[in-house]
Amino acid sequence: TQRPCPLPTHHHPNPVTMAALCAAPAFAVAARRTAVVTRATSDAPKAATAATPNLNRRNVLLSVPAFLAASSAAGSASAKAPPTYYDDTIEVIGLTKSIISGADLSPANIAKFQEKRDIWYANYQLRHEKGVGYGYANTFNAQAKLGFQIRVFEEKGEPFDPNRTAYNKDYLLKILQVGQDSLDEMKLNGSL
């Protein structure tokens, strides 16, 4: 007979780990205890509170080998992204940095940033797999905030001023650098 997994599904990083955790002795014991308690009582509120697995130190230690086996069996995750992902993302990072830092606030550079970020967003939003590191998340975060601020300045009829934004420009530059470093490392390791 197959027992339902006692853990919520959002806690499982992948199907192999989920299967191992559900089959782990600690959770199987807790699930059997829960089933016995639920059948033995006719009081629904007590049964609902008793349905929580008993995760004492012994049970947790028994589950560690199953978790480690599942983690090693799953292997290391490698990101999958279109071949142009790295170059396009690095270009958007460079344009975003040049505007946030104030290095190039020319209308041509801002227009190029807007064009490239639209293309980048259309090409890679939901079209990359998990595991591409901070490159996607940090680039998305910074370019979206910068794009919004540029629009706010345009609506006011003012030129963009990186020193008068709602966002901390040093923080945005920092996360862009972390994103770029992550992408460079993944490319160097052959992970992309």
Disulfide bonds with the S-S distance in Angstrom:
Cys5-Cys22 2.15
